Amino acid sequence: MKAETESRIYSVDEYVRPSDGEPIRSVVLETNDSVAVVWYAHPGQEIAAHVHPHGQDTWTVISGEAEYYQGDGVATHLKAGDIAIAKLGQVHGAMNSGPEPFIFVSMVAPGNAGFALAEKIGSHI
């Protein structure tokens, strides 16, 4: 007898949610261990600077480019294929600085890492 298995493969395209307002946080899977999210930002749209006081946020850029906020007024250019890691309490966010949609997958761990808005020019917590 073959046991049923839960799907472990997800298509980014199925979770892309363009919005003319604020970018949409499209949850792929949420567990106690982590939260997987797909983000889509039109040119000029911003993912507000924030921190996760109790965890890490890893972004894998699928397409487009953005200025990635790191706090202390520092921003770094991200492009498709880059991975950006904000460790526990580190400021992060982004502004789509290119002509194409900025699409990335965010993995926050643990699932209860928390969320708090932060200043782009602020320092680490």
Residue, then its C-alpha position, 0 to 999 in steps of 0.5 A: m500500500k502506497a502512502e499519500t504524500e503531501s506536495r512539496i513542490y510549489s510554483v512561484d507563478e501560482y503565488v504571484r499577486p500583482s497589486d496597484g496598491e501595496p505589494i501583496r504578501s502571498v503565503v505559500l506555506e506557513t508552519n511553526d518552523s517557517v513561512a514561505v512567501v512570494w512577493y511581487a512589486h511593480p516598478g517604484q513599489e516598496i516593501a517597507a523597511h522592517v525587522h523580524p525580532h525573533g528570526q531570519d528572513t532570506w530572500t531569493v530574487i526570481s526576477g527584476e531588481a531593487e534597492y535592498y534596505q539594510g538600515d543605517g541608510v545603507a541600500t544594496h542593489l539586488k537582481a535576479g539570482d541574488i540571495a539576501i539574508a537578514k539575520l535576527g533583528q536586522v533591518h530589511g526592505a526594498m524599492n523596485s528600482g528597475p523597469e520590470p516586476f521585482i519578484f522574490v521568495s521570502m523564507v522567514a524562520p521560525g514561523n513566529a519570527g514576529f514583524a515590526l516596521a523599521e526606519k530605512i535609516g535606522s540601525h539594527i535592533 
